Amino acid sequence: MWPGVITAGLFSLMLAYNDFTVTALLLNQENHTMVPKNTKLSRN
C-alpha cells in the first residue's frame, strides 16, 4: 500500500509544481495578452 501512496503523492506534487511554473511564466509582466498588445500597437 505505501509504494502506491508515495507514488501518488509524488505524481500530484509534480503536477502541482508544473501548474505553478507554467502560470508563473505566463503571468510575467513582460508577457502581454493579445488585446493590450494590439491596443498598444494601434495607439502608436
C-alpha positions in Angstrom: 0.0 0.0 0.0 2.7 2.5 0.9 4.5 2.4 -2.5 1.2 3.4 -4.2 0.6 6.2 -1.7 4.2 7.6 -2.2 3.9 7.3 -6.0 0.5 9.1 -6.0 1.9 11.8 -3.7 4.9 12.4 -5.9 2.8 12.5 -9.0 0.4 15.0 -7.5 3.3 17.1 -6.3 4.9 17.1 -9.8 1.6 18.1 -11.4 1.0 21.0 -8.9 4.6 22.3 -9.3 4.2 22.1 -13.1 1.0 24.1 -12.9 2.7 26.7 -10.7 5.7 27.1 -13.1 3.6 27.4 -16.2 1.3 30.0 -14.5 4.3 32.0 -13.2 5.8 32.1 -16.7 2.6 33.1 -18.4 1.8 35.9 -15.8 5.1 37.6 -16.1 5.0 41.4 -16.5 6.8 41.2 -19.9 4.2 38.8 -21.4 1.1 40.5 -22.7 -2.1 39.1 -24.0 -3.3 40.0 -27.5 -5.8 42.7 -26.5 -3.3 45.0 -24.6 -0.6 44.3 -27.2 -2.9 45.2 -30.1 -4.1 48.4 -28.4 -0.5 49.4 -27.7 0.4 48.9 -31.3 -2.7 50.8 -32.6 -2.0 53.9 -30.5 1.5 54.4 -31.9 
